[in-house]
Amino acid sequence: MKRLLLLAIVAVAPAAAQWRHFGHPSARPTGYFGFGFSTPANPVATRLNEGWNLAGGVGVARGPVGIMVDAMLNNFGFTHDALLRAGARGGSQRYWALTVDPIFHVNERGPVDFYLTGGGGLYSQITKYRASAGGGYDLISSRTICKPGVNGGAGFAYSLGYRSNIKIFAEARYHHMFTRGSGASLIPVTVGVRF
């Protein structure tokens, strides 16, 4: 009897966790907003410290598949050696992007969802160096570059309830901007809310 009960629990528990809805899903608007930390990847990792990121997007989803228009901003400070080489006392390098990204959900209506996303779009790199002057900092150099780029990543989303479309998510993406030489790469890790 105990074995039969254990077998029934093992067989029914995964099905109960799916929260499946039957019928054809209709298209619905979707979006997200989040923040987190960012890590520069080589070759820019040799001159940048870890930084922070903001990300958000809007789109449309139908069942497990959707398309998002994503925006992100990443801010990094320069390493001490990079500032010495530039002859500056301070500075920052910011990356922003506006991309179009398909998204595929493994279990979009379940309590826990794993998803994959990636795409491409317009990226910008804004570099600023500052030097101390008169008790403050004066801008000594500023340069902005706009180029195409690509991204790809994965994440987990946790539903806040059976009938709720609001989910808490955590994701990591690899972004690469096609600049002169080997390009600029970064990996933001973002935590936030999907709806």
GUFI-976021 format. One record per residue: x, y, z of N, C-alpha, C in turn. Coordinates in Angstrom, 2 decimals. Example, Ala and Ser with C-alpha at 12.3 -4.5 7.8 and 13.67 -1.06 7.14 Angstrom:
residues 2
@neast 13.19	nnorth -5.69	nup 7.80	caeast 12.30	canorth -4.50	caup 7.80	ceast 13.20	cnorth -3.30	cup 7.80;
@neast 12.85	nnorth -2.25	nup 7.08	caeast 13.67	canorth -1.06	caup 7.14	ceast 12.90	cnorth 0.03	cup 7.87;
***
This chain:
residues 195
@neast 0.82	nnorth -1.20	nup 0.00	caeast 0.00	canorth 0.00	caup 0.00	ceast 0.87	cnorth 1.26	cup 0.00;
@neast 1.94	nnorth 1.27	nup 0.79	caeast 2.83	canorth 2.42	caup 0.83	ceast 3.50	cnorth 2.65	cup -0.52;
@neast 3.89	nnorth 1.56	nup -1.19	caeast 4.52	canorth 1.69	caup -2.50	ceast 3.55	cnorth 2.26	cup -3.52;
@neast 2.29	nnorth 1.83	nup -3.45	caeast 1.28	canorth 2.33	caup -4.38	ceast 1.03	cnorth 3.82	cup -4.15;
@neast 0.96	nnorth 4.22	nup -2.87	caeast 0.77	canorth 5.64	caup -2.54	ceast 1.97	cnorth 6.47	cup -3.01;
@neast 3.19	nnorth 5.97	nup -2.79	caeast 4.39	canorth 6.66	caup -3.24	ceast 4.42	cnorth 6.78	cup -4.76;
@neast 4.04	nnorth 5.72	nup -5.46	caeast 3.99	canorth 5.75	caup -6.91	ceast 2.97	cnorth 6.77	cup -7.42;
@neast 1.82	nnorth 6.86	nup -6.76	caeast 0.79	canorth 7.83	caup -7.15	ceast 1.28	cnorth 9.26	cup -6.94;
@neast 1.97	nnorth 9.53	nup -5.83	caeast 2.50	canorth 10.87	caup -5.56	ceast 3.55	cnorth 11.25	cup -6.59;
@neast 4.46	nnorth 10.32	nup -6.90	caeast 5.51	canorth 10.59	caup -7.88	ceast 4.92	cnorth 10.84	cup -9.27;
@neast 3.84	nnorth 10.14	nup -9.60	caeast 3.22	canorth 10.31	caup -10.92	ceast 2.39	cnorth 11.58	cup -11.02;
@neast 1.75	nnorth 12.01	nup -9.95	caeast 0.84	canorth 13.15	caup -9.98	ceast 1.55	cnorth 14.48	cup -9.69;
@neast 2.58	nnorth 14.48	nup -8.86	caeast 3.24	canorth 15.73	caup -8.45	ceast 3.77	cnorth 16.54	cup -9.63;
@neast 4.48	nnorth 15.95	nup -10.60	caeast 4.94	canorth 16.77	caup -11.72	ceast 3.80	cnorth 17.38	cup -12.54;
@neast 2.73	nnorth 16.65	nup -12.71	caeast 1.60	canorth 17.19	caup -13.47	ceast 0.95	cnorth 18.35	cup -12.73;
@neast 0.88	nnorth 18.28	nup -11.41	caeast 0.28	canorth 19.36	caup -10.62	ceast 1.11	cnorth 20.62	cup -10.67;
@neast 2.41	nnorth 20.48	nup -10.83	caeast 3.29	canorth 21.65	caup -10.85	ceast 3.20	cnorth 22.43	cup -12.16;
@neast 2.59	nnorth 21.87	nup -13.18	caeast 2.57	canorth 22.52	caup -14.49	ceast 1.53	cnorth 23.61	cup -14.60;
@neast 0.44	nnorth 23.53	nup -13.90	caeast -0.64	canorth 24.52	caup -13.99	ceast -1.06	cnorth 24.73	cup -15.43;
@neast -1.23	nnorth 23.66	nup -16.17	caeast -1.54	canorth 23.74	caup -17.59	ceast -2.95	cnorth 24.28	cup -17.82;
@neast -3.07	nnorth 25.11	nup -18.83	caeast -4.34	canorth 25.61	caup -19.30	ceast -4.55	cnorth 25.03	cup -20.69;
@neast -5.72	nnorth 24.51	nup -20.96	caeast -5.97	canorth 23.88	caup -22.24	ceast -6.60	cnorth 24.87	cup -23.20;
@neast -6.52	nnorth 24.55	nup -24.49	caeast -7.04	canorth 25.45	caup -25.51	ceast -5.90	cnorth 26.21	cup -26.15;
@neast -6.23	nnorth 27.01	nup -27.14	caeast -5.22	canorth 27.80	caup -27.85	ceast -4.98	cnorth 29.10	cup -27.10;
@neast -3.72	nnorth 29.38	nup -26.74	caeast -3.44	canorth 30.64	caup -26.03	ceast -3.59	cnorth 31.83	cup -26.98;
@neast -4.06	nnorth 32.92	nup -26.47	caeast -4.18	canorth 34.13	caup -27.28	ceast -2.95	cnorth 35.01	cup -27.04;
@neast -2.70	nnorth 35.89	nup -27.99	caeast -1.58	canorth 36.83	caup -27.85	ceast -1.89	cnorth 37.81	cup -26.74;
@neast -0.87	nnorth 38.11	nup -25.93	caeast -1.06	canorth 39.04	caup -24.82	ceast 0.19	cnorth 39.92	cup -24.68;
@neast -0.01	nnorth 41.16	nup -24.21	caeast 1.15	canorth 42.03	caup -23.99	ceast 1.96	cnorth 41.53	cup -22.80;
@neast 3.24	nnorth 41.77	nup -22.84	caeast 4.12	canorth 41.35	caup -21.76	ceast 5.24	cnorth 42.39	cup -21.58;
@neast 5.90	nnorth 42.34	nup -20.46	caeast 6.99	canorth 43.28	caup -20.21	ceast 7.78	cnorth 42.89	cup -18.97;
@neast 8.83	nnorth 43.65	nup -18.71	caeast 9.64	canorth 43.41	caup -17.52	ceast 10.45	cnorth 44.65	cup -17.17;
@neast 10.94	nnorth 44.68	nup -15.93	caeast 11.85	canorth 45.72	caup -15.47	ceast 12.75	cnorth 45.09	cup -14.41;
@neast 14.05	nnorth 45.41	nup -14.45	caeast 14.96	canorth 44.85	caup -13.46	ceast 16.25	cnorth 45.64	cup -13.36;
@neast 17.06	nnorth 45.25	nup -12.38	caeast 18.37	canorth 45.88	caup -12.16	ceast 19.31	cnorth 44.81	cup -11.62;
@neast 20.59	nnorth 45.10	nup -11.60	caeast 21.55	canorth 44.14	caup -11.09	ceast 22.97	cnorth 44.62	cup -11.27;
@neast 23.89	nnorth 43.67	nup -11.33	caeast 25.30	canorth 44.00	caup -11.50	ceast 25.76	cnorth 43.51	cup -12.87;
@neast 26.85	nnorth 44.10	nup -13.36	caeast 27.40	canorth 43.75	caup -14.67	ceast 28.88	cnorth 43.47	cup -14.55;
@neast 29.34	nnorth 42.52	nup -15.33	caeast 30.74	canorth 42.16	caup -15.38	ceast 31.26	cnorth 42.38	cup -16.80;
@neast 32.33	nnorth 43.15	nup -16.96	caeast 32.90	canorth 43.28	caup -18.30	ceast 33.61	cnorth 41.98	cup -18.68;
@neast 33.56	nnorth 41.63	nup -19.96	caeast 34.25	canorth 40.44	caup -20.46	ceast 35.40	cnorth 40.90	cup -21.34;
@neast 36.39	nnorth 40.06	nup -21.51	caeast 37.58	canorth 40.44	caup -22.29	ceast 37.17	cnorth 40.86	cup -23.69;
@neast 37.81	nnorth 41.86	nup -24.25	caeast 39.02	canorth 42.54	caup -23.79	ceast 38.76	cnorth 43.75	cup -22.89;
@neast 37.51	nnorth 44.25	nup -22.76	caeast 37.28	canorth 45.44	caup -21.94	ceast 37.45	cnorth 45.17	cup -20.45;
@neast 37.49	nnorth 43.90	nup -20.05	caeast 37.66	canorth 43.56	caup -18.63	ceast 39.01	cnorth 43.99	cup -18.10;
@neast 39.98	nnorth 44.21	nup -18.98	caeast 41.31	canorth 44.63	caup -18.53	ceast 41.33	cnorth 46.09	cup -18.08;
@neast 40.31	nnorth 46.89	nup -18.46	caeast 40.32	canorth 48.30	caup -18.09	ceast 39.08	cnorth 48.75	cup -17.30;
@neast 38.10	nnorth 47.86	nup -17.10	caeast 36.87	canorth 48.24	caup -16.40	ceast 36.65	cnorth 47.41	cup -15.14;
@neast 36.11	nnorth 48.06	nup -14.12	caeast 35.67	canorth 47.36	caup -12.91	ceast 34.24	cnorth 46.85	cup -13.12;
@neast 33.76	nnorth 46.02	nup -12.19	caeast 32.36	canorth 45.59	caup -12.25	ceast 31.47	cnorth 46.81	cup -12.07;
@neast 30.25	nnorth 46.73	nup -12.61	caeast 29.33	canorth 47.86	caup -12.55	ceast 27.92	cnorth 47.43	cup -12.26;
@neast 26.97	nnorth 48.29	nup -12.62	caeast 25.55	canorth 48.02	caup -12.38	ceast 24.79	cnorth 48.12	cup -13.70;
@neast 23.55	nnorth 47.58	nup -13.70	caeast 22.73	canorth 47.64	caup -14.90	ceast 21.27	cnorth 47.87	cup -14.57;
@neast 20.57	nnorth 48.48	nup -15.52	caeast 19.11	canorth 48.61	caup -15.52	ceast 18.63	cnorth 48.02	cup -16.84;
@neast 17.51	nnorth 47.30	nup -16.81	caeast 16.98	canorth 46.71	caup -18.03	ceast 15.46	cnorth 46.71	cup -17.98;
@neast 14.86	nnorth 46.78	nup -19.15	caeast 13.41	canorth 46.72	caup -19.25	ceast 13.00	cnorth 46.42	cup -20.67;
@neast 11.76	nnorth 45.99	nup -20.83	caeast 11.30	canorth 45.69	caup -22.17	ceast 9.80	cnorth 45.50	cup -22.23;
@neast 9.27	nnorth 45.60	nup -23.43	caeast 7.85	canorth 45.35	caup -23.69	ceast 7.77	cnorth 44.48	cup -24.94;
@neast 6.68	nnorth 43.72	nup -25.01	caeast 6.52	canorth 42.86	caup -26.17	ceast 5.18	cnorth 42.19	cup -26.18;
@neast 5.11	nnorth 41.10	nup -26.94	caeast 3.90	canorth 40.33	caup -27.06	ceast 4.28	cnorth 38.85	cup -27.01;
@neast 3.43	nnorth 38.04	nup -26.37	caeast 3.69	canorth 36.61	caup -26.24	ceast 2.43	cnorth 35.83	cup -26.62;
@neast 2.66	nnorth 34.68	nup -27.19	caeast 1.56	canorth 33.76	caup -27.49	ceast 2.05	cnorth 32.38	cup -27.10;
@neast 1.51	nnorth 31.86	nup -26.01	caeast 1.98	canorth 30.58	caup -25.51	ceast 3.43	cnorth 30.70	cup -25.05;
@neast 4.27	nnorth 29.75	nup -25.44	caeast 5.66	canorth 29.76	caup -24.97	ceast 6.59	cnorth 30.67	cup -25.77;
@neast 6.10	nnorth 31.29	nup -26.84	caeast 6.95	canorth 32.08	caup -27.71	ceast 6.52	cnorth 33.55	cup -27.68;
@neast 7.50	nnorth 34.44	nup -27.68	caeast 7.21	canorth 35.86	caup -27.70	ceast 8.31	cnorth 36.64	cup -28.36;
@neast 8.09	nnorth 37.93	nup -28.49	caeast 9.11	canorth 38.84	caup -29.03	ceast 9.11	cnorth 40.09	cup -28.15;
@neast 10.31	nnorth 40.56	nup -27.79	caeast 10.46	canorth 41.70	caup -26.90	ceast 11.31	cnorth 42.78	cup -27.56;
@neast 11.00	nnorth 44.02	nup -27.24	caeast 11.88	canorth 45.15	caup -27.54	ceast 12.51	cnorth 45.51	cup -26.20;
@neast 13.81	nnorth 45.25	nup -26.08	caeast 14.53	canorth 45.41	caup -24.82	ceast 15.41	cnorth 46.65	cup -24.83;
@neast 15.54	nnorth 47.29	nup -23.67	caeast 16.46	canorth 48.40	caup -23.48	ceast 17.31	cnorth 48.09	cup -22.25;
@neast 18.58	nnorth 48.43	nup -22.30	caeast 19.45	canorth 48.22	caup -21.14	ceast 20.48	cnorth 49.33	cup -21.04;
@neast 20.92	nnorth 49.57	nup -19.81	caeast 21.97	canorth 50.54	caup -19.51	ceast 22.92	cnorth 49.89	cup -18.52;
@neast 24.21	nnorth 49.92	nup -18.82	caeast 25.25	canorth 49.39	caup -17.94	ceast 26.26	cnorth 50.49	cup -17.68;
@neast 26.71	nnorth 50.61	nup -16.44	caeast 27.69	canorth 51.63	caup -16.06	ceast 28.89	cnorth 50.97	cup -15.39;
@neast 30.08	nnorth 51.31	nup -15.85	caeast 31.32	canorth 50.76	caup -15.30	ceast 32.29	cnorth 51.89	cup -14.97;
@neast 33.09	nnorth 51.70	nup -13.94	caeast 34.19	canorth 52.59	caup -13.64	ceast 35.48	cnorth 52.01	cup -14.19;
@neast 36.47	nnorth 52.87	nup -14.42	caeast 37.75	canorth 52.41	caup -14.94	ceast 38.63	cnorth 51.89	cup -13.82;
@neast 39.51	nnorth 50.95	nup -14.13	caeast 40.50	canorth 50.47	caup -13.17	ceast 41.53	cnorth 51.58	cup -12.93;
@neast 42.26	nnorth 51.47	nup -11.86	caeast 43.28	canorth 52.45	caup -11.52	ceast 44.32	cnorth 52.56	cup -12.63;
@neast 44.76	nnorth 51.41	nup -13.15	caeast 45.77	canorth 51.41	caup -14.22	ceast 45.24	cnorth 52.09	cup -15.49;
@neast 43.98	nnorth 51.86	nup -15.83	caeast 43.40	canorth 52.49	caup -17.02	ceast 43.33	cnorth 54.01	cup -16.86;
@neast 43.02	nnorth 54.48	nup -15.66	caeast 42.99	canorth 55.92	caup -15.41	ceast 44.39	cnorth 56.53	cup -15.51;
@neast 45.40	nnorth 55.83	nup -14.97	caeast 46.78	canorth 56.32	caup -15.07	ceast 47.22	cnorth 56.43	cup -16.53;
@neast 46.90	nnorth 55.40	nup -17.33	caeast 47.28	canorth 55.44	caup -18.75	ceast 46.61	cnorth 56.59	cup -19.49;
@neast 45.38	nnorth 56.96	nup -19.09	caeast 44.65	canorth 58.04	caup -19.75	ceast 45.00	cnorth 59.40	cup -19.17;
@neast 45.75	nnorth 59.44	nup -18.05	caeast 46.09	canorth 60.70	caup -17.41	ceast 44.89	cnorth 61.36	cup -16.76;
@neast 43.98	nnorth 60.57	nup -16.22	caeast 42.75	canorth 61.08	caup -15.61	ceast 42.66	cnorth 60.65	cup -14.16;
@neast 41.83	nnorth 61.35	nup -13.40	caeast 41.59	canorth 61.02	caup -11.98	ceast 40.33	cnorth 60.20	cup -11.80;
@neast 39.42	nnorth 60.26	nup -12.74	caeast 38.17	canorth 59.51	caup -12.66	ceast 37.60	cnorth 59.31	cup -14.05;
@neast 36.57	nnorth 58.51	nup -14.11	caeast 35.94	canorth 58.29	caup -15.40	ceast 34.97	cnorth 57.13	cup -15.35;
@neast 34.23	nnorth 57.00	nup -16.42	caeast 33.26	canorth 55.91	caup -16.51	ceast 33.04	cnorth 55.52	cup -17.96;
@neast 32.57	nnorth 54.32	nup -18.15	caeast 32.19	canorth 53.86	caup -19.48	ceast 30.79	cnorth 53.26	cup -19.36;
@neast 29.86	nnorth 53.80	nup -20.16	caeast 28.48	canorth 53.34	caup -20.14	ceast 28.14	cnorth 52.67	cup -21.47;
@neast 27.33	nnorth 51.65	nup -21.36	caeast 26.81	canorth 50.96	caup -22.54	ceast 25.30	cnorth 50.98	cup -22.46;
@neast 24.64	nnorth 51.38	nup -23.53	caeast 23.20	canorth 51.21	caup -23.61	ceast 22.89	cnorth 50.48	cup -24.89;
@neast 21.73	nnorth 49.84	nup -24.91	caeast 21.33	canorth 49.09	caup -26.11	ceast 19.82	cnorth 49.10	cup -26.24;
@neast 19.38	nnorth 49.04	nup -27.47	caeast 17.97	canorth 48.88	caup -27.82	ceast 17.93	cnorth 47.72	cup -28.81;
@neast 17.35	nnorth 46.58	nup -28.39	caeast 17.40	canorth 45.36	caup -29.20	ceast 16.02	cnorth 44.75	cup -29.37;
@neast 15.90	nnorth 43.91	nup -30.38	caeast 14.70	canorth 43.11	caup -30.61	ceast 15.09	cnorth 41.66	cup -30.34;
@neast 14.39	nnorth 41.02	nup -29.38	caeast 14.80	canorth 39.71	caup -28.90	ceast 13.63	cnorth 38.72	cup -28.85;
@neast 13.67	nnorth 37.65	nup -29.64	caeast 12.71	canorth 36.57	caup -29.45	ceast 12.94	cnorth 35.92	cup -28.09;
@neast 11.89	nnorth 35.36	nup -27.52	caeast 12.00	canorth 34.68	caup -26.22	ceast 11.21	cnorth 33.38	cup -26.28;
@neast 11.78	nnorth 32.31	nup -25.71	caeast 11.12	canorth 31.01	caup -25.68	ceast 11.03	cnorth 30.54	cup -24.23;
@neast 9.81	nnorth 30.30	nup -23.75	caeast 9.56	canorth 29.82	caup -22.39	ceast 9.37	cnorth 28.31	cup -22.39;
@neast 10.00	nnorth 27.63	nup -21.44	caeast 9.83	canorth 26.19	caup -21.32	ceast 8.52	cnorth 25.86	cup -20.61;
@neast 8.16	nnorth 26.62	nup -19.56	caeast 6.95	canorth 26.35	caup -18.79	ceast 6.31	cnorth 27.68	cup -18.41;
@neast 5.88	nnorth 28.44	nup -19.41	caeast 5.43	canorth 29.82	caup -19.24	ceast 4.28	cnorth 29.97	cup -18.25;
@neast 3.38	nnorth 29.01	nup -18.17	caeast 2.23	canorth 29.12	caup -17.26	ceast 2.42	cnorth 28.37	cup -15.95;
@neast 3.57	nnorth 27.81	nup -15.73	caeast 3.82	canorth 27.05	caup -14.51	ceast 4.36	cnorth 27.92	cup -13.39;
@neast 4.54	nnorth 27.35	nup -12.22	caeast 5.05	canorth 28.12	caup -11.08	ceast 6.51	cnorth 28.53	cup -11.25;
@neast 7.29	nnorth 27.73	nup -11.99	caeast 8.69	canorth 28.05	caup -12.27	ceast 8.89	cnorth 27.91	cup -13.77;
@neast 9.46	nnorth 28.93	nup -14.38	caeast 9.66	canorth 28.94	caup -15.83	ceast 11.13	cnorth 29.19	cup -16.12;
@neast 11.68	nnorth 28.40	nup -17.02	caeast 13.02	canorth 28.61	caup -17.56	ceast 12.83	cnorth 29.17	cup -18.96;
@neast 13.59	nnorth 30.22	nup -19.33	caeast 13.43	canorth 30.80	caup -20.66	ceast 14.78	cnorth 31.12	cup -21.29;
@neast 14.77	nnorth 31.13	nup -22.62	caeast 15.94	canorth 31.50	caup -23.42	ceast 15.58	cnorth 32.72	cup -24.25;
@neast 16.52	nnorth 33.63	nup -24.42	caeast 16.28	canorth 34.82	caup -25.22	ceast 17.57	cnorth 35.28	cup -25.87;
@neast 17.45	nnorth 36.04	nup -26.92	caeast 18.61	canorth 36.57	caup -27.61	ceast 18.18	cnorth 37.33	cup -28.84;
@neast 19.04	nnorth 38.16	nup -29.36	caeast 18.69	canorth 38.94	caup -30.53	ceast 19.78	cnorth 39.95	cup -30.85;
@neast 19.39	nnorth 41.05	nup -31.44	caeast 20.37	canorth 42.06	caup -31.82	ceast 19.73	cnorth 43.42	cup -31.96;
@neast 20.59	nnorth 44.42	nup -32.10	caeast 20.09	canorth 45.78	caup -32.23	ceast 21.20	cnorth 46.80	cup -32.20;
@neast 20.86	nnorth 48.00	nup -31.75	caeast 21.78	canorth 49.13	caup -31.70	ceast 22.39	cnorth 49.25	cup -30.31;
@neast 23.72	nnorth 49.37	nup -30.25	caeast 24.46	canorth 49.52	caup -29.00	ceast 25.22	cnorth 50.84	cup -29.03;
@neast 25.46	nnorth 51.41	nup -27.85	caeast 26.25	canorth 52.62	caup -27.76	ceast 27.23	cnorth 52.52	cup -26.59;
@neast 28.43	nnorth 53.04	nup -26.80	caeast 29.47	canorth 53.08	caup -25.77	ceast 29.81	cnorth 54.55	cup -25.52;
@neast 29.66	nnorth 54.99	nup -24.28	caeast 29.95	canorth 56.38	caup -23.92	ceast 31.10	cnorth 56.38	cup -22.92;
@neast 32.23	nnorth 56.97	nup -23.31	caeast 33.43	canorth 56.98	caup -22.48	ceast 33.71	cnorth 58.40	cup -22.03;
@neast 33.90	nnorth 58.57	nup -20.70	caeast 34.20	canorth 59.89	caup -20.14	ceast 35.37	cnorth 59.79	cup -19.18;
@neast 36.32	nnorth 60.73	nup -19.31	caeast 37.44	canorth 60.85	caup -18.38	ceast 37.36	cnorth 62.21	cup -17.72;
@neast 37.72	nnorth 62.26	nup -16.43	caeast 37.67	canorth 63.51	caup -15.66	ceast 39.00	cnorth 63.71	cup -14.93;
@neast 39.35	nnorth 64.97	nup -14.71	caeast 40.54	canorth 65.33	caup -13.93	ceast 40.12	cnorth 66.31	cup -12.86;
@neast 40.84	nnorth 66.31	nup -11.74	caeast 40.49	canorth 67.22	caup -10.66	ceast 40.96	cnorth 68.63	cup -10.99;
@neast 40.10	nnorth 69.59	nup -10.66	caeast 40.42	canorth 71.01	caup -10.92	ceast 39.55	cnorth 71.87	cup -10.02;
@neast 40.15	nnorth 72.70	nup -9.21	caeast 39.43	canorth 73.66	caup -8.39	ceast 38.45	cnorth 73.03	cup -7.41;
@neast 38.83	nnorth 71.95	nup -6.76	caeast 37.96	canorth 71.32	caup -5.75	ceast 36.90	cnorth 70.41	cup -6.34;
@neast 36.84	nnorth 70.27	nup -7.64	caeast 35.86	canorth 69.40	caup -8.28	ceast 36.50	cnorth 68.62	cup -9.41;
@neast 35.69	nnorth 68.13	nup -10.29	caeast 36.19	canorth 67.39	caup -11.46	ceast 35.73	cnorth 68.06	cup -12.73;
@neast 36.64	nnorth 68.23	nup -13.68	caeast 36.32	canorth 68.77	caup -15.00	ceast 36.43	cnorth 67.65	cup -16.02;
@neast 35.53	nnorth 67.67	nup -16.98	caeast 35.54	canorth 66.70	caup -18.06	ceast 36.71	cnorth 67.01	cup -18.99;
@neast 37.59	nnorth 66.02	nup -19.20	caeast 38.72	canorth 66.24	caup -20.09	ceast 38.57	cnorth 65.48	cup -21.41;
@neast 37.71	nnorth 64.47	nup -21.44	caeast 37.53	canorth 63.70	caup -22.67	ceast 36.18	cnorth 63.00	cup -22.64;
@neast 35.48	nnorth 63.03	nup -23.76	caeast 34.21	canorth 62.34	caup -23.87	ceast 34.07	cnorth 61.83	cup -25.30;
@neast 33.68	nnorth 60.56	nup -25.44	caeast 33.54	canorth 59.96	caup -26.76	ceast 32.35	cnorth 59.01	cup -26.76;
@neast 31.53	nnorth 59.08	nup -27.81	caeast 30.37	canorth 58.20	caup -27.97	ceast 30.48	cnorth 57.44	cup -29.28;
@neast 30.26	nnorth 56.13	nup -29.21	caeast 30.29	canorth 55.26	caup -30.39	ceast 28.96	cnorth 54.52	cup -30.45;
@neast 28.33	nnorth 54.46	nup -31.62	caeast 27.11	canorth 53.67	caup -31.83	ceast 27.40	cnorth 52.62	cup -32.89;
@neast 27.15	nnorth 51.36	nup -32.56	caeast 27.42	canorth 50.23	caup -33.45	ceast 26.36	cnorth 49.15	cup -33.24;
@neast 26.24	nnorth 48.20	nup -34.17	caeast 25.34	canorth 47.07	caup -33.93	ceast 25.93	cnorth 46.10	cup -32.92;
@neast 25.07	nnorth 45.27	nup -32.36	caeast 25.51	canorth 44.27	caup -31.40	ceast 24.50	cnorth 43.14	cup -31.28;
@neast 24.89	nnorth 42.11	nup -30.55	caeast 24.04	canorth 40.94	caup -30.34	ceast 24.04	cnorth 40.55	cup -28.87;
@neast 23.04	nnorth 39.76	nup -28.47	caeast 22.98	canorth 39.28	caup -27.09	ceast 22.30	cnorth 37.92	cup -27.06;
@neast 22.53	nnorth 37.19	nup -25.98	caeast 21.86	canorth 35.91	caup -25.76	ceast 21.98	cnorth 35.55	cup -24.30;
@neast 20.95	nnorth 34.90	nup -23.77	caeast 21.00	canorth 34.51	caup -22.37	ceast 19.84	cnorth 33.65	cup -21.96;
@neast 19.77	nnorth 33.41	nup -20.67	caeast 18.74	canorth 32.54	caup -20.10	ceast 18.36	cnorth 33.06	cup -18.73;
@neast 17.18	nnorth 32.65	nup -18.27	caeast 16.73	canorth 33.06	caup -16.95	ceast 15.67	cnorth 32.15	cup -16.38;
@neast 15.36	nnorth 32.39	nup -15.12	caeast 14.29	canorth 31.70	caup -14.41	ceast 13.28	cnorth 32.73	cup -13.94;
@neast 12.00	nnorth 32.39	nup -14.02	caeast 10.94	canorth 33.26	caup -13.52	ceast 10.08	cnorth 32.45	cup -12.57;
@neast 9.71	nnorth 33.05	nup -11.42	caeast 8.92	canorth 32.39	caup -10.38	ceast 7.59	cnorth 33.11	cup -10.25;
@neast 6.50	nnorth 32.39	nup -10.49	caeast 5.17	canorth 32.98	caup -10.44	ceast 4.78	cnorth 33.32	cup -9.01;
@neast 4.05	nnorth 34.44	nup -8.84	caeast 3.60	canorth 34.85	caup -7.51	ceast 2.25	cnorth 34.27	cup -7.14;
@neast 1.65	nnorth 33.50	nup -8.02	caeast 0.37	canorth 32.88	caup -7.69	ceast -0.23	cnorth 32.19	cup -8.89;
@neast -1.23	nnorth 31.34	nup -8.65	caeast -1.85	canorth 30.53	caup -9.69	ceast -2.47	cnorth 31.39	cup -10.78;
@neast -3.16	nnorth 32.44	nup -10.43	caeast -3.84	canorth 33.28	caup -11.42	ceast -3.07	cnorth 34.56	cup -11.74;
@neast -1.89	nnorth 34.72	nup -11.18	caeast -1.12	canorth 35.95	caup -11.37	ceast -0.22	cnorth 35.87	cup -12.60;
@neast -0.15	nnorth 36.95	nup -13.36	caeast 0.80	canorth 37.06	caup -14.47	ceast 2.11	cnorth 37.69	cup -14.02;
@neast 2.22	nnorth 38.06	nup -12.76	caeast 3.43	canorth 38.70	caup -12.24	ceast 4.40	cnorth 37.63	cup -11.77;
@neast 5.66	nnorth 37.76	nup -12.23	caeast 6.70	canorth 36.80	caup -11.86	ceast 7.97	cnorth 37.54	cup -11.46;
@neast 8.68	nnorth 36.98	nup -10.50	caeast 10.01	canorth 37.46	caup -10.13	ceast 11.01	cnorth 36.70	cup -11.00;
@neast 11.98	nnorth 37.41	nup -11.60	caeast 12.92	canorth 36.72	caup -12.48	ceast 14.36	cnorth 37.04	cup -12.14;
@neast 15.23	nnorth 36.15	nup -12.56	caeast 16.68	canorth 36.35	caup -12.50	ceast 17.25	cnorth 35.82	cup -13.80;
@neast 18.06	nnorth 36.64	nup -14.48	caeast 18.63	canorth 36.21	caup -15.76	ceast 20.03	cnorth 36.73	cup -15.94;
@neast 20.77	nnorth 36.07	nup -16.81	caeast 22.10	canorth 36.50	caup -17.21	ceast 22.15	cnorth 36.50	cup -18.73;
@neast 22.75	nnorth 37.53	nup -19.30	caeast 22.89	canorth 37.63	caup -20.75	ceast 24.32	cnorth 38.01	cup -21.11;
@neast 24.73	nnorth 37.56	nup -22.26	caeast 26.02	canorth 37.96	caup -22.83	ceast 25.72	cnorth 38.96	cup -23.94;
@neast 26.30	nnorth 40.16	nup -23.85	caeast 26.13	canorth 41.20	caup -24.86	ceast 27.48	cnorth 41.44	cup -25.54;
@neast 27.44	nnorth 41.59	nup -26.86	caeast 28.66	canorth 41.90	caup -27.60	ceast 28.37	cnorth 43.03	cup -28.58;
@neast 29.14	nnorth 44.11	nup -28.45	caeast 29.04	canorth 45.26	caup -29.35	ceast 30.19	cnorth 45.20	cup -30.34;
@neast 29.87	nnorth 45.33	nup -31.62	caeast 30.88	canorth 45.23	caup -32.67	ceast 31.62	cnorth 46.55	cup -32.83;
@neast 32.69	nnorth 46.71	nup -32.07	caeast 33.54	canorth 47.89	caup -32.17	ceast 34.83	cnorth 47.52	cup -32.90;
@neast 35.67	nnorth 48.52	nup -33.15	caeast 36.95	canorth 48.26	caup -33.81	ceast 37.77	cnorth 47.26	cup -33.00;
@neast 38.48	nnorth 46.39	nup -33.67	caeast 39.26	canorth 45.36	caup -32.98	ceast 38.37	cnorth 44.17	cup -32.65;
@neast 38.50	nnorth 43.68	nup -31.43	caeast 37.74	canorth 42.48	caup -31.04	ceast 36.40	cnorth 42.80	cup -30.41;
@neast 35.99	nnorth 44.06	nup -30.37	caeast 34.67	canorth 44.41	caup -29.85	ceast 34.65	cnorth 44.60	cup -28.35;
@neast 33.46	nnorth 44.85	nup -27.82	caeast 33.26	canorth 45.05	caup -26.39	ceast 32.19	cnorth 44.08	cup -25.92;
@neast 32.48	nnorth 43.35	nup -24.85	caeast 31.54	canorth 42.35	caup -24.34	ceast 31.28	cnorth 42.58	cup -22.86;
@neast 30.06	nnorth 42.30	nup -22.43	caeast 29.70	canorth 42.42	caup -21.02	ceast 28.62	cnorth 41.40	cup -20.68;
@neast 28.52	nnorth 41.09	nup -19.40	caeast 27.55	canorth 40.11	caup -18.92	ceast 26.77	cnorth 40.72	cup -17.75;
@neast 25.58	nnorth 41.28	nup -18.01	caeast 24.75	canorth 41.75	caup -16.92	ceast 23.92	cnorth 40.62	cup -16.31;
@neast 23.83	nnorth 40.61	nup -15.00	caeast 22.94	canorth 39.70	caup -14.26	ceast 21.84	cnorth 40.57	cup -13.68;
@neast 20.58	nnorth 40.29	nup -14.06	caeast 19.47	canorth 41.16	caup -13.73	ceast 18.42	cnorth 40.41	cup -12.93;
@neast 17.87	nnorth 41.08	nup -11.93	caeast 16.77	canorth 40.56	caup -11.10	ceast 15.63	cnorth 41.58	cup -11.16;
@neast 14.40	nnorth 41.10	nup -11.31	caeast 13.31	canorth 42.06	caup -11.40	ceast 11.95	cnorth 41.39	cup -11.49;
@neast 11.02	nnorth 42.07	nup -12.14	caeast 9.62	canorth 41.64	caup -12.23	ceast 9.23	cnorth 41.51	cup -13.69;
@neast 8.60	nnorth 40.39	nup -14.05	caeast 8.00	canorth 40.17	caup -15.38	ceast 6.50	cnorth 40.18	cup -15.24;
@neast 5.82	nnorth 40.68	nup -16.23	caeast 4.36	canorth 40.70	caup -16.19	ceast 3.80	cnorth 40.44	cup -17.58;
***
